[in-house]
Amino acid sequence: MIPGEWAVVRRAAGERSPAWLDEGPGAFVSITHTAEELSIVCPAAGVPESERAERGWALLKLHGPFPFDQVGVLASVAAPLAAAGVSLFALSTFDTDYLLVKTVDLGAARRALAAEGHLEVATDSK
């Protein structure tokens, strides 16, 4: 788990990353541009109240790296979370996968994942 509360911010298509966004070394930030929107996943503490954002997420990091041809990585965590009634928001990087679950569901998520053999080894300090 990466400590802190996380937010998913929605901005209009074509907008650039906002000045308030901390993209410094070691910061976890995910920025996705599409034809319809700009989405940003970042620490909630830095998001101004004026932004359209869904707050209250916890960020779980799957231990990677995972080869691109490895099948079923997300399914192995999504299925037990769905069975436990826990919604997830998934992100992937070149090396690994991340899951956002609502902080109110974090206990249920941890129990569901542990029951399937997904062990929480350490807290990422970044």
C-alpha positions, 0 to 999 in steps of 0.5 A: 500500500502506498500511504495517504489518501488519493484522488481521481481528478477530471479535467477537460480534454486538451487541458494541460497538467495543472500548476498545483500538481506535484510531479516531483521525484518519488511522487506517484502521479498518473496522468491520462489524456484522451479525446474526452478528458484529462484524468489525474490520480494523485495525492488528495491533499494537493488537490484544490477543492475547486477541482472536480475530483473523487476523493477518498481512495487508498492506493495498493501496489501489486508487486511487479514487474509483470511481463506484458504477456502474463495473463490474469494478473488483474483478474486475480485481484479483481475477482475476490474484490468483486466477490467482496463487494469492493469497487476498484479503479485499476492503473498500470505502468510499464512494470506493475499494476496499481489498484485504488479502492475506496478507503471505507472499503480498505479493510474488506479489500485487504481481507478479500485479497489475503484470503486469496493468497495476496499478501501485503508485504510492505508499505511503500514509503514513496 
